Structures are given as structure tokens and as C-alpha cells.
Amino acid sequence: MKPLVRFQLSLMMFLEFFIWGGWFVTLGTFLGNNLEASGAQSAMAFSTQSWGAIIAPFIIGLIADKFFNAERILGVLHLVGAFLMYQMSQTTDFAVFYPYVLGYMIAYMPTLALVNSVAFRQMNNPSKDFGWIRVFGTIGWIVAGFIISLLGWDSQSGIQEGLLSNTFTMTAIASAFLGVFSFLLPKTPPIKSDENQSILEKTGLSSVTMLKNKNFLIFFISSILICIPLAFYYQNTNPFLTELQMENPTLKQSIGQISEVLFMLLIPVFLLRFGIKKTLLFGMLAWVIRYVLFAFGNADELSFMLLIGIALHGVCYDFFFVSGQIYTDSKAGSSNKSAAQGLITLATYGVGMLIGFWVAGQITDNYLVGETHDWKTIWLYPAAFAAAVFVFFLIAFKNEKIEYKGEKV
């Protein structure tokens, strides 16, 4: 790969995830403080991610892949996103905010597939090159968190002054830059496909036939269910840390992304040593431990429990979701791999988290005591649910060998 192309793809990934991390992490705190939103309203706002994930396959499968270069539609979507993000920064009422965030997520979620498409098409050896390009996305997310905390937007005084609205302005600028920059990316024209393909084939949903395999069906159901406790983390962690008056909460949440990079390196070791079932179970168990730590920790002498809980993000995400992607790839046929990954994304970020955000919103509202929350009880709910999914998977999923980079695991 030419150095210029490598730089272009790395910057593309950096900006793509800088944009997501630049406003999504602090969204719950912004909604509660700037817009005085309830838990149910916060759930509606977070659920726009799920609606975007559900709609994305149709945008990519029926429009982008057939008529337009990937880099061009990526640019258009980010320019539209920049406008919507700026409008979000100007709102002071949830009823006005919600249509903008819904429109934004419908525009943004397809870009996650588009940046991968642009990157993969430039690589001769994706298994070697993609990781080194994709890591810049995680760095972008981390940098966004550093900026928010270092500028004091998420400090107690900054929140009271409404400075979290600046996160949307920052993201709007980054989105506009990426929108323009996208037109300078290597050309990625549509791949010619069979005109007789059905809608299911074009959107990747044809891979539902994989559910005939009992083991994959158990994994599929577990993937949806484990996203319910995952939604609690995305929706409640920043408001939780803020309410406990922990300093630099967004910066501290970046520990989760740092651990994600580190534990990514351990996945091959765990898969080869313990196999796919135990690796997935380690990931599920980490969810239980994390939420128990959140339930019993505090921002004072037990703050280390909260920091450990955040650091477990690497185990929670990598050992279940990344290992799950590897498992899905191994179960899919040679012509069905992309469709299979799309199915899992639709199930997790779409259906699973849509349910999860709603549940999290209801429980959070139920345990609002005056101006504060009973966080101990709130966090014990996802801990118990994750434990139930762990037991279900332990009993129902039969261990099996899969191919991983030419080795049986």
C-alpha cells in the first residue's frame, strides 16, 4: 500500500470515530442537564443508533453499492451529518433535538460500513493491513474524550454552564472536514452484482439461513440478549460518573478504549488456548463483574472499582463481539461472509440495543430519587441480566472447533 493511501485511510478512520466519540459518550449527561430529559427520553435519543443500524443495510445494499462510489456517498452523508450536528448544538428542547439526532444517526450509521469498504478495497492483504488502519479509529475516539475533559466541558462547572453543547459543534466541524476529505479518498466504485439478486441478498439479510444451525442460533440469540446490558453502559455511564462528581469522567471513560486495543491483541491467544465457547463466556462474565463493580463502587475511596469496571470494556467488547465476528465468519460460506456480518450487526446494534436502551430508560426513571438516582440498584439489573445470558449460553451452546487464520480453535 502506498504511503499516501495509508495516510488517507488512517485519517479517515481517525475522523470517523473521533466524530462518534466526540458527542455520543457525553450524550446522556447533555440530555439530562442541558435538555432536562427523562430516562425514557434519553432512551429515545440513544435508540436512534439502533434505528440507524436497522436502516443502514438498505442504504448500503440498495443504493450505495449499486449506484455510487463509496467515497462519494461517504462524503455526502458526513456533510449532511455536519449540518444536523450543528443544529443539535443549538437546541434547548428535547422535542426539537430528537428529529435532528434521528436524522443524524440514519446518516451516520451507514458510514461505518462505507469506511470499511473504502479501506478494504485498497488493501492487498487485509488481514495484515486492516488492523493497523482501524486502530486509528480507536485513537480518534480516545482523543475526542481527552479534548472534552481537558477543555472542562464535562466538569461540574462546565456542565452547569451548558458547555457540553460544544461537543456537537466540535463534531460538526470534524464531520464537515471528513465530508470534504472523503472526495479526495481513493476511488471506490460499486462492484457489479447480479441484477437478479433479491432484496434480501442485496441487503445482506439472506444470511438468515445460517440460523438453521442450532449452535449459531444460540450465539445469535445471546448476541441480541447481551446487548441489553451493553445499552446500560452506553446510556448511563457518563451521567453516573458525573452524578458521583468524578473528575474528568469522559477522559476516564477513554480507559475503556485503551483497554480495547490491548485486549484485542489477546484474542488469538485466548481462542487458541481456550476455544471459542470459553472466550465468549469470558466476555459475558466480564459484563457481570463490571456492573457489580459499578453498583458497589464510588468516586472516593472505592473509585478504583469504577476504573476497573471501565477498563473491563476491552474484555467485554473484544472477547464477545470481536470473537463473535470471527465465529460468524467461520460459519458463513465463502460468498456469504459480508452478509453474515451484516446480520449480526443488525441483530446487535439494531434489535438488541433498541430493546436495551428502552429497558435502561425505564429502569433509570424508576430509580430516580429526587434529583439523584439509586445507581446501586440500577447497575444490579444489567449485572443480573448478563449473568442469566451467561448461564443460558453455558448450557445451550455446544463447544466446537473453528478455523482461525488457518488454525483450529
C-alpha positions, 0 to 999 in steps of 0.5 A: 500500500502506498504511503499516501493511501495509508495516510488517507485511510488512517485519517479517515478512520481517525475522523470517523470515530473521533466524530462518534466519540466526540458527542455520543459518550457525553450524550446522556449527561447533555440530555439530562442537564442541558435538555432536562430529559427523562430516562425514557427520553434519553432512551429515545435519543440513544435508540436512534443508533439502533434505528440507524443500524436497522436502516443502514443495510438498505442504504448500503445494499440498495443504493450505495453499492449499486449506484455510487462510489463509496467515497462519494456517498461517504462524503455526502452523508458526513456533510449532511451529518455536519449540518444536523450536528450543528443544529443539535448544538443549538437546541434547548428542547428535547422535542426539537433535538430528537428529529435532528439526532434521528436524522443524524444517526440514519446518516451516520450509521451507514458510514461505518460500513462505507469506511470499511469498504473504502479501506478494504478495497485498497488493501492487498492483504487485509488481514495484515493491513486492516488492523493497523488502519482501524486502530486509528479509529480507536485513537480518534475516539480516545482523543475526542474524550481527552479534548472534552475533559481537558477543555472542562466541558464535562466538569461540574462547572462546565456542565452547569454552564451548558458547555457540553453543547460544544461537543456537537459543534466540535463534531460538526466541524470534524464531520464537515472536514471528513465530508470534504476529505472523503472526495479526495479518498481513493476511488471506490466504485460499486462492484457489479452484482447480479441484477437478479439478486433479491432484496434480501441478498442485496441487503445482506439479510439472506444470511438468515439461513445460517440460523438453521444451525442450532449452535449459531442460533444460540450465539445469535440469540445471546448476541441480541440478549447481551446487548441489553446490558451493553445499552446500560453502559452506553446510556448511563455511564457518563451521567453516573460518573458525573452524578458521583462528581468524578473528575474528568469522567469522559477522559476516564471513560477513554480507559475503556478504549485503551483497554480495547486495543490491548485486549484485542491483541489477546484474542488469538491467544485466548481462542487458541488456548481456550476455544471459542465457547470459553472466550465468549463466556469470558466476555459475558462474565466480564459484563457481570463483574463490571456492573457489580463493580459499578453498583458497589463502587464510588468516586472516593475511596472505592473509585478504583472499582469504577476504573476497573469496571471501565477498563473491563470494556476491552474484555467485554467488547473484544472477547464477545463481539470481536470473537463473535465476528470471527465465529460468524465468519467461520460459519458463513460460506465463502460468498456469504461472509459480508452478509453474515456480518451484516446480520449480526450487526443488525441483530446487535446494534439494531434489535438488541440495543433498541430493546436495551436502551428502552429497558435502561430508560425505564429502569433509570426513571424508576430509580430516580430519587429526587434529583439523584438516582439509586445507581446501586440498584440500577447497575444490579439489573444489567449485572443480573441480566448478563449473568442469566445470558451467561448461564443460558449460553453455558448450557445451550451452546455446544463447544466446537472447533473453528478455523482461525487464520488457518488454525483450529480453535 
